[in-house]
Amino acid sequence: MISISRLLCDLDAAGDGLRYDAGADSSVPQIAAEKQRRPVVVWNATRRCNLACTHCYAAAQTEPAPGEFTTAEARAFLEQLAAYDVPIVLFSGGEPLVRGDVVDLVAYAADLGLRPVLSTNGTLLTRERAVALREAGLEYAGVSVDGLAERNDAFRGRDGAFDAAVRGIETCLEVGLKTGLRYTITRANAPDLEDVVDLLVDVGVDRFCFYHLDYGGRGRDIVDLDLTPDEKRAAVERLCDLTLEYHDRGAEIETLLVGNYADAGFLVEYARERFGPERAARVSEYLARNGGDPTGERIADVDYEGNVHPTQFWQEYSLGNVRDRPFGEIWDDESNPLLAALRTREERLTGRCRDCRYRPICRGGSRLRALTATGDLFGPDPQCYLRADERRGERPVADTHVDTARSERVRNQ
C-alpha cells in the first residue's frame, strides 16, 4: 500500500511503522514500531459468498466448496502464523462472514497476538455481528464498495448491495469498529469515484483504499474494463488532488493506493511539481523504505484449502499447502522457482522497466499483470502509466535516498 495522505499531507496513521519504518515519527499508536519483516497474510477463509462480483480474484461461489478448513484446522493454521510472527491476518473470502465460526476465529487470532482485520462486502454486517467482532478483537473492517448504487450493484450481481454495504459501514462506525472503504477502480465505475468518497466522508469514513485491477480470478475476464494507462494516471492524479482538497478543509482522510507501483513514481513526480524538489526527495525516501511491490515478500495469501500463494490475486499457483508443511517453512523455501524469481525480480526485469529510474521504489509493478498480458513474468506491467521522460529523469531516483546523512535530514524536515 502507498499512502497518499502520509506522503503528501503528513497525516500520521497506524501503519507508518509497518510501511515506512516511520513509527517513531508518528503521533498515533502503531501496528508495529518498524517495517514488517514477515508478510501480512490474507486468508481466504471460505470460497463461498452471498454476492457474485465480476472482478472477484478468488472466483467465489454461492455454494460451499469442499476442502474448506474446519474450525480446528483454522485454529491450527492461525497458530502457524503466530509462530512465524506474522503481523496481520486479513480474514477474506469469498465472504468471510458466511463462516459461522468467524467471530471465534477472530478472537483466537487476537489471543495469539495476531492483528485480525476483515475484508468484507459489508452486506452481512448487522449490529449484533459488528459488536461481536469488535469484542472479539477485530481491529479493522474494510468494506468493498465499487461505485454508487447502480454501478456497484451491477458489479456485485445483486440489487440492494450498495445500500446494504453502506448500512454495514454505518453500523460498524456506530459500535466503534474502525472501518474503511475498499474500491477497485475500473472503467465501469471510475465516474463514481468522487461521489463515493464524498458520500462516505459524510457518513463518517476516514480511510479509503483504492485498488487497481489485477488480472487474477474473474479479474482476468474483465481486463477490457481496466483503465487505459492515461485514464489510470488521471484517476490517481484526481485522488491526490481530492486528498489535498479534503485536508485543506480540515478533513483528515487517509487515502491509500494498492496494486500498481507505478503510483510510487507518479507520487514523486506529483510532489515535485506541486511542492518542489525537497518534498519530492522526502516522498522518494519514504517509498524507498516501503520497498516497492510486495508480492512474494511482504504479502502472502492462503486459500480456503490451505494453499499458499505469492499474493491474493495469484490463486492459480500454489507454493505449498499448510496442511502438509507449516506456513513459515513454505514461505522461507526459496527452492520454489516462482518465489525465488519474485524475490530477485529487479535484476530480471526487461523492456522499459529495466532502465526506469523508479525501479528501486516500484520493482516492476505487478508481475501477474505482466505475465497475463505478455506471457513474460519479467516483462513490463501493461498498466504502468509513467511517461518516458519521467522514467528516464535527469538522475537516478536512488540519489535521493542512498546517502544516509541526507536521508536523516530529509526525514526530519
BAPA-575778 format. One record per residue (C-alpha): residue in one letter; x, y, z; residue number from 1. Coordinates in Angstrom, 3 decimals. Layout:
+------+----------+----------+----------+-----+
: type :     east :    north :       up : seq :
+------+----------+----------+----------+-----+
:    a :        X :        Y :        Z : NUM :
...
+------+----------+----------+----------+-----+
END
This chain:
+------+----------+----------+----------+-----+
: type :     east :    north :       up : seq :
+------+----------+----------+----------+-----+
:    m :    0.000 :    0.000 :    0.000 :   1 :
:    i :    1.082 :    3.548 :   -0.756 :   2 :
:    s :   -0.366 :    6.248 :    1.471 :   3 :
:    i :   -1.152 :    9.444 :   -0.430 :   4 :
:    s :   -2.169 :   11.166 :    2.793 :   5 :
:    r :    1.090 :   10.297 :    4.565 :   6 :
:    l :    3.333 :   11.284 :    1.667 :   7 :
:    l :    1.569 :   14.467 :    0.577 :   8 :
:    c :   -0.203 :   15.654 :    3.734 :   9 :
:    d :    1.984 :   14.256 :    6.556 :  10 :
:    l :   -1.068 :   12.531 :    8.034 :  11 :
:    d :    0.041 :   10.097 :   10.709 :  12 :
:    a :   -1.503 :    6.620 :   10.568 :  13 :
:    a :   -1.229 :    3.333 :   12.430 :  14 :
:    g :    0.662 :    1.737 :    9.529 :  15 :
:    d :    3.532 :    4.233 :    9.358 :  16 :
:    g :    5.947 :    1.962 :   11.168 :  17 :
:    l :    4.855 :   -1.112 :    9.257 :  18 :
:    r :    5.168 :    0.526 :    5.821 :  19 :
:    y :    7.898 :    3.137 :    6.168 :  20 :
:    d :    9.935 :    2.413 :    9.304 :  21 :
:    a :    8.442 :    5.695 :   10.490 :  22 :
:    g :    6.733 :    4.605 :   13.682 :  23 :
:    a :    8.910 :    6.906 :   15.805 :  24 :
:    d :    7.841 :    9.847 :   13.634 :  25 :
:    s :    4.132 :    9.161 :   14.062 :  26 :
:    s :    1.840 :   10.656 :   16.696 :  27 :
:    v :   -0.646 :    7.752 :   16.672 :  28 :
:    p :   -0.331 :    4.243 :   18.162 :  29 :
:    q :    1.424 :    1.922 :   15.711 :  30 :
:    i :    0.667 :   -1.575 :   14.418 :  31 :
:    a :    4.423 :   -2.147 :   14.522 :  32 :
:    a :    7.311 :    0.099 :   15.532 :  33 :
:    e :    9.307 :   -0.717 :   12.414 :  34 :
:    k :    8.858 :   -2.083 :    8.915 :  35 :
:    q :    7.481 :   -5.587 :    8.748 :  36 :
:    r :    9.914 :   -8.467 :    8.467 :  37 :
:    r :    7.172 :  -11.052 :    7.968 :  38 :
:    p :    4.333 :  -10.947 :    5.454 :  39 :
:    v :    0.822 :   -9.731 :    6.026 :  40 :
:    v :   -1.263 :  -12.845 :    5.349 :  41 :
:    v :   -4.569 :  -12.721 :    3.513 :  42 :
:    w :   -6.626 :  -15.758 :    4.444 :  43 :
:    n :   -9.473 :  -16.706 :    2.130 :  44 :
:    a :  -11.408 :  -18.266 :    4.974 :  45 :
:    t :  -14.080 :  -19.536 :    2.585 :  46 :
:    r :  -14.790 :  -19.569 :   -1.134 :  47 :
:    r :  -18.475 :  -19.065 :   -0.503 :  48 :
:    c :  -20.034 :  -15.625 :   -0.994 :  49 :
:    n :  -23.530 :  -14.161 :   -0.955 :  50 :
:    l :  -22.648 :  -11.950 :   -3.966 :  51 :
:    a :  -21.160 :  -12.657 :   -7.401 :  52 :
:    c :  -18.721 :   -9.828 :   -8.161 :  53 :
:    t :  -17.393 :   -9.567 :  -11.690 :  54 :
:    h :  -13.831 :   -8.815 :  -10.519 :  55 :
:    c :  -13.531 :  -11.404 :   -7.730 :  56 :
:    y :   -9.925 :  -12.621 :   -7.636 :  57 :
:    a :  -10.989 :  -15.730 :   -5.683 :  58 :
:    a :  -13.717 :  -16.633 :   -8.194 :  59 :
:    a :  -16.078 :  -17.059 :   -5.232 :  60 :
:    q :  -19.207 :  -19.203 :   -5.456 :  61 :
:    t :  -22.602 :  -19.097 :   -3.785 :  62 :
:    e :  -22.334 :  -22.707 :   -2.590 :  63 :
:    p :  -19.846 :  -24.122 :   -0.049 :  64 :
:    a :  -16.691 :  -25.579 :   -1.586 :  65 :
:    p :  -15.239 :  -28.916 :   -0.488 :  66 :
:    g :  -11.944 :  -28.855 :    1.376 :  67 :
:    e :  -12.599 :  -25.765 :    3.481 :  68 :
:    f :  -10.819 :  -25.666 :    6.831 :  69 :
:    t :  -12.737 :  -26.962 :    9.810 :  70 :
:    t :  -12.651 :  -24.789 :   12.917 :  71 :
:    a :   -9.892 :  -26.966 :   14.383 :  72 :
:    e :   -7.829 :  -26.737 :   11.191 :  73 :
:    a :   -8.349 :  -22.971 :   11.063 :  74 :
:    r :   -7.111 :  -22.625 :   14.639 :  75 :
:    a :   -4.026 :  -24.717 :   13.848 :  76 :
:    f :   -3.334 :  -22.533 :   10.823 :  77 :
:    l :   -3.584 :  -19.354 :   12.900 :  78 :
:    e :   -1.135 :  -20.905 :   15.351 :  79 :
:    q :    1.295 :  -21.374 :   12.439 :  80 :
:    l :    1.023 :  -17.693 :   11.567 :  81 :
:    a :    1.593 :  -16.644 :   15.162 :  82 :
:    a :    4.631 :  -18.919 :   15.431 :  83 :
:    y :    6.065 :  -17.224 :   12.335 :  84 :
:    d :    5.469 :  -13.732 :   13.784 :  85 :
:    v :    3.052 :  -12.655 :   11.075 :  86 :
:    p :    1.960 :   -9.090 :   11.966 :  87 :
:    i :   -1.542 :   -9.104 :   10.454 :  88 :
:    v :   -4.023 :  -11.723 :    9.295 :  89 :
:    l :   -6.692 :  -10.440 :    6.931 :  90 :
:    f :   -9.876 :  -12.513 :    7.015 :  91 :
:    s :  -11.143 :  -12.535 :    3.434 :  92 :
:    g :  -13.112 :  -14.812 :    1.143 :  93 :
:    g :  -15.412 :  -15.217 :   -0.676 :  94 :
:    e :  -17.285 :  -13.502 :    2.078 :  95 :
:    p :  -15.708 :  -14.418 :    5.439 :  96 :
:    l :  -18.878 :  -13.553 :    7.369 :  97 :
:    v :  -20.692 :  -16.585 :    5.905 :  98 :
:    r :  -18.495 :  -18.748 :    8.157 :  99 :
:    g :  -20.404 :  -19.457 :   11.333 : 100 :
:    d :  -17.178 :  -19.575 :   13.376 : 101 :
:    v :  -15.593 :  -16.371 :   12.098 : 102 :
:    v :  -16.090 :  -14.425 :   15.348 : 103 :
:    d :  -14.485 :  -17.231 :   17.352 : 104 :
:    l :  -11.570 :  -17.376 :   14.902 : 105 :
:    v :  -11.044 :  -13.623 :   15.093 : 106 :
:    a :  -10.924 :  -13.921 :   18.883 : 107 :
:    y :   -8.477 :  -16.809 :   18.653 : 108 :
:    a :   -6.209 :  -14.840 :   16.308 : 109 :
:    a :   -6.260 :  -11.876 :   18.692 : 110 :
:    d :   -5.445 :  -14.141 :   21.653 : 111 :
:    l :   -2.439 :  -15.473 :   19.720 : 112 :
:    g :   -1.091 :  -11.948 :   19.311 : 113 :
:    l :   -2.025 :  -11.597 :   15.655 : 114 :
:    r :   -3.733 :   -8.414 :   14.489 : 115 :
:    p :   -7.020 :   -9.571 :   12.898 : 116 :
:    v :   -8.625 :   -7.409 :   10.197 : 117 :
:    l :  -11.515 :   -8.112 :    7.860 : 118 :
:    s :  -12.251 :   -7.695 :    4.152 : 119 :
:    t :  -15.995 :   -7.889 :    3.550 : 120 :
:    n :  -18.693 :   -6.803 :    1.144 : 121 :
:    g :  -20.446 :   -5.331 :    4.189 : 122 :
:    t :  -23.917 :   -6.651 :    3.425 : 123 :
:    l :  -23.896 :   -9.049 :    6.392 : 124 :
:    l :  -22.624 :   -6.575 :    8.986 : 125 :
:    t :  -25.569 :   -6.453 :   11.349 : 126 :
:    r :  -25.249 :   -4.563 :   14.616 : 127 :
:    e :  -25.058 :   -7.821 :   16.586 : 128 :
:    r :  -22.270 :   -9.150 :   14.397 : 129 :
:    a :  -20.332 :   -5.879 :   14.386 : 130 :
:    v :  -20.416 :   -5.750 :   18.191 : 131 :
:    a :  -19.325 :   -9.392 :   18.406 : 132 :
:    l :  -16.409 :   -8.791 :   16.038 : 133 :
:    r :  -15.289 :   -5.711 :   17.951 : 134 :
:    e :  -15.441 :   -7.556 :   21.261 : 135 :
:    a :  -13.555 :  -10.489 :   19.702 : 136 :
:    g :  -10.652 :   -8.170 :   18.956 : 137 :
:    l :  -11.177 :   -7.260 :   15.303 : 138 :
:    e :   -9.037 :   -4.193 :   14.618 : 139 :
:    y :  -10.495 :   -3.034 :   11.304 : 140 :
:    a :  -13.170 :   -3.866 :    8.736 : 141 :
:    g :  -12.545 :   -2.918 :    5.112 : 142 :
:    v :  -15.861 :   -2.780 :    3.242 : 143 :
:    s :  -15.860 :   -3.082 :   -0.541 : 144 :
:    v :  -17.941 :   -0.517 :   -2.417 : 145 :
:    d :  -17.352 :   -0.170 :   -6.154 : 146 :
:    g :  -19.383 :    2.843 :   -7.190 : 147 :
:    l :  -22.749 :    4.333 :   -6.364 : 148 :
:    a :  -25.836 :    2.122 :   -6.173 : 149 :
:    e :  -26.416 :    1.384 :   -9.863 : 150 :
:    r :  -22.832 :    0.652 :  -10.808 : 151 :
:    n :  -21.940 :   -1.096 :   -7.550 : 152 :
:    d :  -24.953 :   -3.407 :   -7.716 : 153 :
:    a :  -24.274 :   -4.290 :  -11.359 : 154 :
:    f :  -20.644 :   -5.012 :  -10.459 : 155 :
:    r :  -21.631 :   -7.148 :   -7.480 : 156 :
:    g :  -24.506 :   -9.028 :   -9.067 : 157 :
:    r :  -27.238 :   -8.082 :   -6.590 : 158 :
:    d :  -29.709 :   -5.235 :   -6.332 : 159 :
:    g :  -29.513 :   -3.500 :   -2.984 : 160 :
:    a :  -25.875 :   -4.463 :   -2.349 : 161 :
:    f :  -24.788 :   -0.815 :   -2.204 : 162 :
:    d :  -27.401 :    0.200 :    0.353 : 163 :
:    a :  -26.634 :   -2.875 :    2.457 : 164 :
:    a :  -22.886 :   -2.132 :    2.366 : 165 :
:    v :  -23.411 :    1.493 :    3.429 : 166 :
:    r :  -25.643 :    0.283 :    6.284 : 167 :
:    g :  -22.883 :   -2.119 :    7.281 : 168 :
:    i :  -20.365 :    0.723 :    7.329 : 169 :
:    e :  -22.671 :    2.909 :    9.393 : 170 :
:    t :  -23.274 :    0.054 :   11.819 : 171 :
:    c :  -19.547 :   -0.500 :   12.341 : 172 :
:    l :  -18.980 :    3.185 :   12.974 : 173 :
:    e :  -21.880 :    3.312 :   15.417 : 174 :
:    v :  -20.473 :    0.471 :   17.531 : 175 :
:    g :  -16.901 :    1.797 :   17.472 : 176 :
:    l :  -15.365 :   -0.646 :   14.979 : 177 :
:    k :  -12.804 :    1.107 :   12.753 : 178 :
:    t :  -13.993 :    0.873 :    9.179 : 179 :
:    g :  -12.822 :    1.923 :    5.731 : 180 :
:    l :  -13.645 :    1.704 :    2.050 : 181 :
:    r :  -12.119 :   -0.698 :   -0.472 : 182 :
:    y :  -12.707 :    0.432 :   -4.053 : 183 :
:    t :  -11.372 :   -1.284 :   -7.196 : 184 :
:    i :  -11.011 :    1.261 :   -9.987 : 185 :
:    t :  -12.191 :    0.183 :  -13.446 : 186 :
:    r :  -13.683 :    1.922 :  -16.443 : 187 :
:    a :  -17.098 :    0.727 :  -15.265 : 188 :
:    n :  -17.056 :    2.662 :  -12.002 : 189 :
:    a :  -14.422 :    5.411 :  -12.344 : 190 :
:    p :  -17.091 :    8.109 :  -12.929 : 191 :
:    d :  -18.482 :    7.458 :   -9.424 : 192 :
:    l :  -15.203 :    7.743 :   -7.556 : 193 :
:    e :  -15.551 :   11.277 :   -6.206 : 194 :
:    d :  -19.219 :   10.849 :   -5.329 : 195 :
:    v :  -18.472 :    7.673 :   -3.370 : 196 :
:    v :  -15.729 :    9.423 :   -1.405 : 197 :
:    d :  -17.972 :   12.418 :   -0.719 : 198 :
:    l :  -20.844 :   10.195 :    0.414 : 199 :
:    l :  -18.760 :    8.103 :    2.768 : 200 :
:    v :  -16.927 :   11.084 :    4.240 : 201 :
:    d :  -20.399 :   12.400 :    5.105 : 202 :
:    v :  -21.174 :    9.015 :    6.696 : 203 :
:    g :  -18.002 :    9.271 :    8.773 : 204 :
:    v :  -15.492 :    7.068 :    6.951 : 205 :
:    d :  -11.946 :    8.424 :    7.041 : 206 :
:    r :   -9.938 :    5.626 :    5.380 : 207 :
:    f :  -10.112 :    4.832 :    1.663 : 208 :
:    c :   -8.150 :    2.078 :   -0.109 : 209 :
:    f :   -8.176 :    2.329 :   -3.901 : 210 :
:    y :   -7.207 :   -0.869 :   -5.681 : 211 :
:    h :   -6.000 :   -1.201 :   -9.233 : 212 :
:    l :   -7.470 :   -4.170 :  -11.077 : 213 :
:    d :   -5.170 :   -7.177 :  -11.021 : 214 :
:    y :   -5.673 :   -9.973 :  -13.507 : 215 :
:    g :   -6.422 :  -12.905 :  -11.213 : 216 :
:    g :   -9.582 :  -14.990 :  -10.800 : 217 :
:    r :  -12.546 :  -13.381 :  -12.546 : 218 :
:    g :  -10.389 :  -10.274 :  -12.947 : 219 :
:    r :   -8.862 :  -11.998 :  -15.987 : 220 :
:    d :  -12.277 :  -11.950 :  -17.632 : 221 :
:    i :  -12.669 :   -8.173 :  -17.419 : 222 :
:    v :   -9.234 :   -6.989 :  -18.500 : 223 :
:    d :  -11.026 :   -4.902 :  -21.124 : 224 :
:    l :  -12.638 :   -2.931 :  -18.272 : 225 :
:    d :   -9.274 :   -1.873 :  -16.896 : 226 :
:    l :   -8.469 :    1.796 :  -17.338 : 227 :
:    t :   -6.005 :    2.711 :  -20.043 : 228 :
:    p :   -2.683 :    3.990 :  -18.710 : 229 :
:    d :   -3.728 :    7.587 :  -19.426 : 230 :
:    e :   -7.078 :    7.068 :  -17.673 : 231 :
:    k :   -5.312 :    5.447 :  -14.744 : 232 :
:    r :   -2.918 :    8.352 :  -14.441 : 233 :
:    a :   -5.827 :   10.801 :  -14.461 : 234 :
:    a :   -7.648 :    8.812 :  -11.766 : 235 :
:    v :   -4.588 :    8.674 :   -9.487 : 236 :
:    e :   -3.925 :   12.374 :  -10.015 : 237 :
:    r :   -7.539 :   13.139 :   -9.106 : 238 :
:    l :   -7.170 :   11.070 :   -5.919 : 239 :
:    c :   -4.104 :   13.081 :   -4.988 : 240 :
:    d :   -5.955 :   16.341 :   -5.667 : 241 :
:    l :   -9.004 :   15.127 :   -3.748 : 242 :
:    t :   -6.898 :   14.137 :   -0.745 : 243 :
:    l :   -5.261 :   17.563 :   -0.644 : 244 :
:    e :   -8.631 :   19.286 :   -1.029 : 245 :
:    y :  -10.098 :   17.389 :    1.914 : 246 :
:    h :   -7.065 :   18.081 :    4.080 : 247 :
:    d :   -7.178 :   21.778 :    3.177 : 248 :
:    r :  -10.759 :   21.737 :    4.508 : 249 :
:    g :   -9.634 :   20.081 :    7.732 : 250 :
:    a :  -10.909 :   16.566 :    6.949 : 251 :
:    e :   -8.104 :   14.149 :    7.803 : 252 :
:    i :   -8.948 :   11.298 :    5.478 : 253 :
:    e :   -6.421 :    8.534 :    4.913 : 254 :
:    t :   -6.154 :    7.557 :    1.261 : 255 :
:    l :   -4.129 :    4.601 :    0.048 : 256 :
:    l :   -3.273 :    3.159 :   -3.364 : 257 :
:    v :   -2.929 :   -0.600 :   -3.800 : 258 :
:    g :   -1.773 :   -2.827 :   -6.628 : 259 :
:    n :    0.200 :   -0.646 :   -9.059 : 260 :
:    y :    3.609 :    0.625 :   -8.020 : 261 :
:    a :    3.799 :    2.996 :  -10.966 : 262 :
:    d :    1.915 :    5.050 :   -8.373 : 263 :
:    a :    5.196 :    5.378 :   -6.447 : 264 :
:    g :    6.988 :    7.088 :   -9.301 : 265 :
:    f :    3.962 :    9.220 :  -10.036 : 266 :
:    l :    3.755 :   10.455 :   -6.440 : 267 :
:    v :    7.380 :   11.586 :   -6.577 : 268 :
:    e :    6.636 :   13.452 :   -9.805 : 269 :
:    y :    3.419 :   14.903 :   -8.368 : 270 :
:    a :    5.208 :   16.073 :   -5.216 : 271 :
:    r :    7.987 :   17.664 :   -7.260 : 272 :
:    e :    5.546 :   19.550 :   -9.445 : 273 :
:    r :    3.217 :   20.576 :   -6.602 : 274 :
:    f :    5.634 :   21.204 :   -3.734 : 275 :
:    g :    9.175 :   21.246 :   -5.147 : 276 :
:    p :   12.292 :   19.028 :   -5.084 : 277 :
:    e :   12.721 :   18.819 :   -1.319 : 278 :
:    r :    9.273 :   17.348 :   -0.827 : 279 :
:    a :    9.829 :   15.008 :   -3.785 : 280 :
:    a :   13.026 :   13.760 :   -2.133 : 281 :
:    r :   11.148 :   13.141 :    1.102 : 282 :
:    v :    8.400 :   11.212 :   -0.711 : 283 :
:    s :   11.058 :    9.167 :   -2.509 : 284 :
:    e :   12.745 :    8.382 :    0.817 : 285 :
:    y :    9.538 :    7.032 :    2.313 : 286 :
:    l :    8.812 :    4.980 :   -0.801 : 287 :
:    a :   12.327 :    3.547 :   -0.749 : 288 :
:    r :   11.680 :    2.347 :    2.802 : 289 :
:    n :    8.357 :    0.912 :    1.659 : 290 :
:    g :   10.214 :   -1.294 :   -0.810 : 291 :
:    g :    8.036 :   -1.429 :   -3.914 : 292 :
:    d :    5.657 :   -4.177 :   -4.986 : 293 :
:    p :    5.420 :   -6.655 :   -2.074 : 294 :
:    t :    4.325 :   -9.815 :   -3.944 : 295 :
:    g :    6.061 :  -12.894 :   -2.594 : 296 :
:    e :    7.746 :  -10.967 :    0.211 : 297 :
:    r :    5.582 :   -8.693 :    2.383 : 298 :
:    i :    2.206 :  -10.070 :    1.324 : 299 :
:    a :    1.077 :  -13.691 :    1.198 : 300 :
:    d :   -2.217 :  -15.459 :    0.645 : 301 :
:    v :   -3.582 :  -18.728 :    1.967 : 302 :
:    d :   -6.775 :  -20.009 :    0.392 : 303 :
:    y :   -9.669 :  -21.915 :    1.955 : 304 :
:    e :   -7.949 :  -25.262 :    1.237 : 305 :
:    g :   -4.612 :  -24.209 :    2.743 : 306 :
:    n :   -2.697 :  -23.462 :   -0.464 : 307 :
:    v :   -0.137 :  -20.671 :   -0.101 : 308 :
:    h :    0.064 :  -18.050 :   -2.877 : 309 :
:    p :    2.530 :  -15.176 :   -3.530 : 310 :
:    t :   -0.369 :  -12.714 :   -3.296 : 311 :
:    q :   -4.133 :  -12.964 :   -3.013 : 312 :
:    f :   -4.504 :  -12.328 :   -6.740 : 313 :
:    w :   -2.242 :  -15.219 :   -7.750 : 314 :
:    q :   -4.624 :  -18.059 :   -6.907 : 315 :
:    e :   -3.567 :  -20.248 :   -9.832 : 316 :
:    y :   -0.109 :  -21.003 :   -8.402 : 317 :
:    s :    0.454 :  -22.759 :   -5.092 : 318 :
:    l :    3.758 :  -22.595 :   -3.231 : 319 :
:    g :    2.678 :  -25.442 :   -0.949 : 320 :
:    n :   -0.087 :  -26.331 :    1.486 : 321 :
:    v :   -0.179 :  -25.581 :    5.210 : 322 :
:    r :   -1.831 :  -28.957 :    5.797 : 323 :
:    d :    1.455 :  -30.524 :    4.673 : 324 :
:    r :    4.056 :  -28.052 :    5.950 : 325 :
:    p :    3.919 :  -25.060 :    8.302 : 326 :
:    f :    3.380 :  -21.715 :    6.632 : 327 :
:    g :    6.816 :  -20.438 :    7.698 : 328 :
:    e :    8.621 :  -23.363 :    6.071 : 329 :
:    i :    6.760 :  -22.824 :    2.809 : 330 :
:    w :    7.408 :  -19.067 :    2.815 : 331 :
:    d :   11.122 :  -19.479 :    3.551 : 332 :
:    d :   11.647 :  -22.168 :    0.892 : 333 :
:    e :   13.359 :  -20.374 :   -1.983 : 334 :
:    s :   13.878 :  -23.634 :   -3.848 : 335 :
:    n :   10.457 :  -22.777 :   -5.246 : 336 :
:    p :   11.299 :  -21.193 :   -8.621 : 337 :
:    l :    8.495 :  -18.621 :   -8.616 : 338 :
:    l :    9.230 :  -17.449 :   -5.085 : 339 :
:    a :   12.943 :  -17.176 :   -5.842 : 340 :
:    a :   12.253 :  -15.312 :   -9.082 : 341 :
:    l :    9.921 :  -12.814 :   -7.432 : 342 :
:    r :   12.478 :  -12.057 :   -4.748 : 343 :
:    t :   15.179 :  -11.316 :   -7.332 : 344 :
:    r :   12.912 :   -9.660 :   -9.888 : 345 :
:    e :   14.771 :   -6.366 :  -10.150 : 346 :
:    e :   17.769 :   -7.932 :  -11.871 : 347 :
:    r :   15.482 :   -9.842 :  -14.280 : 348 :
:    l :   13.143 :   -7.088 :  -15.459 : 349 :
:    t :   13.010 :   -6.398 :  -19.192 : 350 :
:    g :   11.703 :   -3.680 :  -21.501 : 351 :
:    r :   11.042 :   -0.217 :  -20.115 : 352 :
:    c :   11.264 :   -1.489 :  -16.526 : 353 :
:    r :   14.940 :   -2.368 :  -16.829 : 354 :
:    d :   16.236 :    1.180 :  -17.125 : 355 :
:    c :   13.465 :    3.040 :  -15.293 : 356 :
:    r :   14.718 :    5.487 :  -12.682 : 357 :
:    y :   11.843 :    4.398 :  -10.421 : 358 :
:    r :   12.719 :    0.711 :  -10.468 : 359 :
:    p :   14.039 :    0.802 :   -6.843 : 360 :
:    i :   10.702 :    2.059 :   -5.471 : 361 :
:    c :    8.430 :    0.163 :   -7.882 : 362 :
:    r :   10.266 :   -3.096 :   -8.688 : 363 :
:    g :    8.380 :   -3.573 :  -11.920 : 364 :
:    g :    4.832 :   -3.331 :  -10.629 : 365 :
:    s :    2.538 :   -6.352 :  -10.998 : 366 :
:    r :    4.287 :   -9.450 :  -12.255 : 367 :
:    l :    0.886 :  -11.123 :  -12.593 : 368 :
:    r :   -0.388 :   -8.397 :  -14.937 : 369 :
:    a :    2.857 :   -8.615 :  -16.917 : 370 :
:    l :    2.594 :  -12.391 :  -17.214 : 371 :
:    t :   -1.073 :  -12.263 :  -18.226 : 372 :
:    a :   -0.555 :   -9.529 :  -20.817 : 373 :
:    t :    2.813 :  -10.525 :  -22.296 : 374 :
:    g :    3.464 :  -14.153 :  -21.316 : 375 :
:    d :    6.719 :  -12.959 :  -19.735 : 376 :
:    l :    6.994 :  -12.930 :  -15.948 : 377 :
:    f :    9.600 :  -10.177 :  -16.191 : 378 :
:    g :    8.043 :   -8.117 :  -18.970 : 379 :
:    p :    6.683 :   -4.620 :  -18.352 : 380 :
:    d :    3.484 :   -4.126 :  -16.389 : 381 :
:    p :    0.944 :   -3.035 :  -19.050 : 382 :
:    q :   -0.614 :   -0.606 :  -16.572 : 383 :
:    c :    2.483 :    1.488 :  -15.985 : 384 :
:    y :    1.379 :    4.996 :  -16.896 : 385 :
:    l :    4.634 :    6.912 :  -16.354 : 386 :
:    r :    5.860 :    8.920 :  -19.336 : 387 :
:    a :    9.169 :    8.097 :  -20.986 : 388 :
:    d :   10.734 :   11.361 :  -19.783 : 389 :
:    e :    9.652 :   10.569 :  -16.209 : 390 :
:    r :   11.113 :    7.079 :  -16.384 : 391 :
:    r :   14.431 :    8.430 :  -17.695 : 392 :
:    g :   14.762 :   11.508 :  -15.478 : 393 :
:    e :   17.859 :   13.647 :  -15.119 : 394 :
:    r :   19.409 :   11.478 :  -12.408 : 395 :
:    p :   18.557 :    8.164 :  -10.749 : 396 :
:    v :   15.893 :    8.452 :   -8.057 : 397 :
:    a :   18.169 :    6.389 :   -5.799 : 398 :
:    d :   20.327 :    9.517 :   -5.434 : 399 :
:    t :   17.594 :   10.946 :   -3.215 : 400 :
:    h :   17.870 :    8.208 :   -0.620 : 401 :
:    v :   21.182 :    6.347 :   -0.719 : 402 :
:    d :   23.047 :    8.941 :    1.330 : 403 :
:    t :   22.297 :    8.085 :    4.952 : 404 :
:    a :   23.059 :   11.522 :    6.403 : 405 :
:    r :   20.965 :   13.243 :    3.761 : 406 :
:    s :   18.126 :   10.774 :    4.336 : 407 :
:    e :   18.155 :   11.624 :    8.017 : 408 :
:    r :   17.908 :   15.339 :    7.242 : 409 :
:    v :   15.042 :   14.710 :    4.834 : 410 :
:    r :   13.255 :   12.535 :    7.379 : 411 :
:    n :   13.417 :   15.270 :    9.999 : 412 :
:    q :   12.184 :   18.107 :    7.812 : 413 :
+------+----------+----------+----------+-----+
END
